[in-house]
Amino acid sequence: MLNILVLFMLFLKRETIAQTNSEVLKLNLLKSEIIKMDSLLFDVAFNQCDAGAFKKIIADDVEFYDDRSGLNISKANEIKSLEAKCARPEKLTRKLNSCVIDKLGDFGAVQVGEHTFYSNGIPEGTGKFIHIWERKENEWKLKRIVSYEHRPYKK
Protein backbone atom coordinates (compact mmCIF):
# COMPACT_ATOMS: atom_id res chain seq x y z
CA MET A 1 0.00 0.00 0.00
CA LEU A 2 2.84 2.34 0.84
CA ASN A 3 4.42 1.71 -2.58
CA ILE A 4 1.18 2.62 -4.34
CA LEU A 5 0.92 5.82 -2.30
CA VAL A 6 4.53 6.77 -3.13
CA LEU A 7 3.95 6.08 -6.85
CA PHE A 8 0.77 8.16 -6.78
CA MET A 9 2.58 11.06 -5.10
CA LEU A 10 5.41 10.88 -7.66
CA PHE A 11 2.86 10.87 -10.49
CA LEU A 12 1.10 13.93 -9.06
CA LYS A 13 4.41 15.73 -8.59
CA ARG A 14 5.36 14.98 -12.21
CA GLU A 15 2.00 16.28 -13.46
CA THR A 16 2.35 19.42 -11.34
CA ILE A 17 5.85 20.06 -12.68
CA ALA A 18 4.64 19.52 -16.26
CA GLN A 19 1.78 21.99 -15.74
CA THR A 20 4.12 24.48 -14.10
CA ASN A 21 6.65 24.19 -16.96
CA SER A 22 3.87 24.66 -19.50
CA GLU A 23 2.58 27.74 -17.66
CA VAL A 24 6.10 29.19 -17.45
CA LEU A 25 6.58 28.66 -21.20
CA LYS A 26 3.23 30.32 -21.94
CA LEU A 27 4.06 33.29 -19.72
CA ASN A 28 7.50 33.64 -21.31
CA LEU A 29 5.90 33.63 -24.76
CA LEU A 30 3.38 36.23 -23.62
CA LYS A 31 6.18 38.43 -22.25
CA SER A 32 8.16 38.25 -25.49
CA GLU A 33 5.03 39.12 -27.51
CA ILE A 34 4.27 42.16 -25.34
CA ILE A 35 7.90 43.34 -25.42
CA LYS A 36 7.70 43.09 -29.22
CA MET A 37 4.47 45.15 -29.19
CA ASP A 38 6.09 47.71 -26.87
CA SER A 39 8.98 47.97 -29.32
CA LEU A 40 6.60 48.47 -32.25
CA LEU A 41 4.64 51.07 -30.29
CA PHE A 42 7.61 53.12 -29.17
CA ASP A 43 10.75 52.21 -31.14
CA VAL A 44 8.85 52.28 -34.44
CA ALA A 45 5.63 54.30 -34.10
CA PHE A 46 6.67 56.87 -31.46
CA ASN A 47 10.42 57.23 -32.00
CA GLN A 48 10.36 56.97 -35.80
CA CYS A 49 7.04 58.80 -36.22
CA ASP A 50 5.33 55.92 -38.03
CA ALA A 51 1.65 56.87 -37.77
CA GLY A 52 0.67 53.85 -39.88
CA ALA A 53 2.20 51.46 -37.33
CA PHE A 54 0.60 53.46 -34.52
CA LYS A 55 -2.87 53.12 -36.10
CA LYS A 56 -2.46 49.35 -36.30
CA ILE A 57 -1.40 48.99 -32.66
CA ILE A 58 -3.94 51.04 -30.74
CA ALA A 59 -7.53 49.86 -30.39
CA ASP A 60 -10.39 51.77 -32.00
CA ASP A 61 -11.90 52.28 -28.53
CA VAL A 62 -8.62 53.23 -26.84
CA GLU A 63 -8.74 55.00 -23.49
CA PHE A 64 -5.70 57.06 -22.52
CA TYR A 65 -5.48 58.34 -18.94
CA ASP A 66 -2.66 60.83 -18.42
CA ASP A 67 -1.62 62.64 -15.24
CA ARG A 68 -0.98 65.81 -17.25
CA SER A 69 -3.86 65.96 -19.72
CA GLY A 70 -6.58 63.74 -18.26
CA LEU A 71 -8.64 61.31 -20.34
CA ASN A 72 -8.66 60.87 -24.10
CA ILE A 73 -11.00 58.35 -25.70
CA SER A 74 -10.39 59.23 -29.33
CA LYS A 75 -8.08 57.17 -31.54
CA ALA A 76 -8.06 60.07 -34.00
CA ASN A 77 -6.86 62.43 -31.28
CA GLU A 78 -4.09 60.00 -30.31
CA ILE A 79 -2.94 59.90 -33.93
CA LYS A 80 -3.06 63.73 -34.12
CA SER A 81 -1.01 63.90 -30.92
CA LEU A 82 1.66 61.63 -32.43
CA GLU A 83 1.71 63.70 -35.63
CA ALA A 84 2.04 66.93 -33.62
CA LYS A 85 4.93 65.45 -31.64
CA CYS A 86 6.63 64.45 -34.88
CA ALA A 87 6.16 67.93 -36.38
CA ARG A 88 8.11 69.55 -33.53
CA PRO A 89 11.65 70.71 -34.35
CA GLU A 90 13.20 68.68 -31.50
CA LYS A 91 13.23 64.90 -31.76
CA LEU A 92 11.35 63.38 -28.83
CA THR A 93 12.04 59.68 -28.22
CA ARG A 94 11.32 57.12 -25.53
CA LYS A 95 13.38 54.30 -24.01
CA LEU A 96 11.92 51.52 -21.89
CA ASN A 97 13.69 51.27 -18.52
CA SER A 98 11.83 48.32 -17.04
CA CYS A 99 8.50 46.55 -17.05
CA VAL A 100 6.60 43.58 -15.73
CA ILE A 101 4.05 41.70 -17.77
CA ASP A 102 1.34 39.32 -16.72
CA LYS A 103 -1.64 37.66 -18.33
CA LEU A 104 -5.20 38.85 -17.96
CA GLY A 105 -7.00 35.53 -18.37
CA ASP A 106 -8.16 34.96 -21.94
CA PHE A 107 -8.44 38.71 -22.56
CA GLY A 108 -4.81 39.66 -22.96
CA ALA A 109 -2.02 41.10 -20.84
CA VAL A 110 -1.08 43.90 -18.49
CA GLN A 111 2.26 45.69 -18.78
CA VAL A 112 3.44 47.95 -15.97
CA GLY A 113 6.66 49.86 -16.44
CA GLU A 114 8.82 52.92 -16.38
CA HIS A 115 10.42 54.79 -19.25
CA THR A 116 12.62 57.78 -19.99
CA PHE A 117 11.89 60.41 -22.61
CA TYR A 118 14.68 62.11 -24.54
CA SER A 119 14.78 65.35 -26.47
CA ASN A 120 17.44 65.29 -29.19
CA GLY A 121 19.12 62.41 -27.36
CA ILE A 122 19.24 64.17 -23.98
CA PRO A 123 17.16 62.68 -21.14
CA GLU A 124 14.32 65.04 -20.28
CA GLY A 125 11.96 63.11 -18.02
CA THR A 126 10.66 59.83 -16.75
CA GLY A 127 7.21 58.40 -16.43
CA LYS A 128 5.38 55.28 -15.38
CA PHE A 129 2.72 53.48 -17.34
CA ILE A 130 0.17 50.71 -17.29
CA HIS A 131 -0.83 49.21 -20.62
CA ILE A 132 -3.73 46.84 -21.07
CA TRP A 133 -3.19 44.77 -24.19
CA GLU A 134 -6.05 42.85 -25.79
CA ARG A 135 -5.48 39.80 -27.98
CA LYS A 136 -8.07 39.48 -30.72
CA GLU A 137 -7.41 36.30 -32.63
CA ASN A 138 -3.64 36.54 -33.19
CA GLU A 139 -3.38 40.32 -33.09
CA TRP A 140 -2.49 42.55 -30.13
CA LYS A 141 -4.19 45.92 -29.61
CA LEU A 142 -3.37 48.50 -26.99
CA LYS A 143 -6.75 48.98 -25.32
CA ARG A 144 -6.08 51.05 -22.19
CA ILE A 145 -3.19 53.32 -21.26
CA VAL A 146 -2.47 54.90 -17.91
CA SER A 147 0.48 57.28 -18.04
CA TYR A 148 1.46 58.82 -14.72
CA GLU A 149 4.15 60.10 -12.41
CA HIS A 150 5.87 62.17 -15.07
CA ARG A 151 8.95 63.79 -13.55
CA PRO A 152 11.97 65.72 -14.80
CA TYR A 153 14.98 63.50 -15.40
CA LYS A 154 17.26 63.21 -12.37
CA LYS A 155 20.91 62.47 -13.02
Secondary structure, 3 states (H helix, E strand, C coil): CHHHHHHHHHHHHHHHHHHHHHHHHHHHHHHHHHHHHHHHHHHHHHCCCCHHHHHHHEEEEEEEEECCCEEECCHHHHHHHHHHHHHCCCCEEEEEEEEEEEEECCCEEEEEEEEEEEECCEEEEEEEEEEEEEEECCEEEEEEEEEEEEEECCC
